[in-house]
């Protein structure tokens, strides 16, 4: 089953191929073109300006992936050109891997965190009012007497 993103990518690829020169579209096998048409999204309208070059278009990641596979398998003219393109793909992958490694470096993952200090129990009990607590608060007899005496002095 093809995901929605790849179906939309296939739609963009078909739009690009429909506007490409026939020498490029003839190199792609008919079975593959039929697969693209069968699995392309019917309710997605790509926003592609055919007057721009492919590198300047705002294409989906999936579209770029499909076009790179088509280029490598069907449009390269020699094995040397194919090796050069594979080298470019490897270099790009190394850059992405280095960026991910820097972002999620396991050696530095705990460097920017502040030390955790658990709250004291007095801070917890002072911050919760009796009427807001989950446990029903019932003062005992002595607490009632003390609060009554305090109320006389506060007047």
C-alpha angles and dihedrals in degrees: 000000000000118000123238091252093055092045088054090045090053089052090054091046091052090049090052093045092048088058096041125099115274093242089068098043092048091059091061113085117249091234091059092047089050089050090051092050094046094051101036118114114260096198098048120092111197119221099220126151105210091198091069127078117256093249090057096049122100097239131170118256090245091053091054090049093051093046091050091053091048091048094049096045103036113014104045111102100206142017089250091058089048091051090049091051091048088052090053090050091050092049091050090049091051090053092050091047091050091050092050091045090053093046096047101028107164091207092060100032094107099037098092098044122107120233112266116236114187116226117256120249092242090055090052095048094043093051095053116076117213093243091053099048123105093228115071110249116220117174115221125233097272093048090053091053092047093049090049092052091047091051090055091054093046091059 
